[in-house]
Amino acid sequence: MARWQRNGLAIAIYSSGSELAQRRLFESVDDADLTPFIARYFDTSVGAKTDAASYTAIAARVPLPPKELLFLSDQTSELAAARAAGLQVALSVRPGNHPQSDADAYEAFESFEQIVG
């Protein structure tokens, strides 16, 4: 996250948890405060995570063209919605996640270190 920030990239979180809950979580990850690295928080008040209009709304609030945004998720239904809105997308592969039947349709990352930025 620090590398991305140094390189001028902004990080935003879109979660089904409230914005407040997200902030609380990122304040205490592994006894660290990651909130200085996070520019924006979005929750489902912008819409459902499987609805392309939600990602269009997020892009308008950032504001950047959708094609300049990268959305990571472990749910391909969310990736499909973000892709339909014109965002770049990638599958986040984490231990314990449920396999996604259409995972081969997406570039996959197992670590943030793999993401150039």
PEDA-V624131 format. One record per residue. N is the residue number from 1. SS is DSSP state (H for helix, E for strand, - for the rest). PHI is phi in whole degrees, -180 to 180 (999 if undefined). Layout:
n: {N	N}
ss: {SS	SS}
phi: {PHI	PHI}
//
This chain:
n: {1	2	3	4	5	6	7	8	9	10	11	12	13	14	15	16	17	18	19	20	21	22	23	24	25	26	27	28	29	30	31	32	33	34	35	36	37	38	39	40	41	42	43	44	45	46	47	48	49	50	51	52	53	54	55	56	57	58	59	60	61	62	63	64	65	66	67	68	69	70	71	72	73	74	75	76	77	78	79	80	81	82	83	84	85	86	87	88	89	90	91	92	93	94	95	96	97	98	99	100	101	102	103	104	105	106	107	108	109	110	111	112	113	114	115	116	117}
ss: {-	H	H	H	H	H	-	-	-	-	E	E	E	E	-	-	-	-	H	H	H	H	H	H	H	H	H	-	E	-	-	E	-	-	H	H	H	E	E	E	E	E	-	H	H	H	-	-	-	-	-	H	H	H	H	H	H	H	H	H	H	H	-	-	-	H	H	H	-	E	E	E	E	-	-	H	H	H	H	H	H	H	H	H	-	-	-	E	E	E	E	E	-	-	-	-	-	-	-	-	-	-	H	H	H	-	-	E	E	-	-	H	H	H	-	-	-}
phi: {999	-64	-63	-61	-64	-60	-88	84	-94	-101	-111	-129	-114	-123	-136	-75	-78	-62	-58	-63	-62	-62	-59	-63	-63	-75	-74	-133	-77	46	59	-127	-110	-91	-60	-63	-91	-107	-82	-144	-126	-131	-126	-72	-66	-83	132	-70	-70	-105	-113	-57	-62	-63	-73	-64	-64	-64	-59	-68	-85	-69	-93	-142	-61	-51	-66	-95	-104	-111	-110	-109	-156	-97	-117	-68	-65	-72	-63	-62	-66	-65	-63	-62	-85	96	-80	-75	-138	-152	-86	-92	-102	-127	-57	90	-73	-70	-60	-106	-63	-109	-59	-68	-84	-133	-65	-120	-127	-103	-152	-62	-60	-78	-90	-75	-176}
//
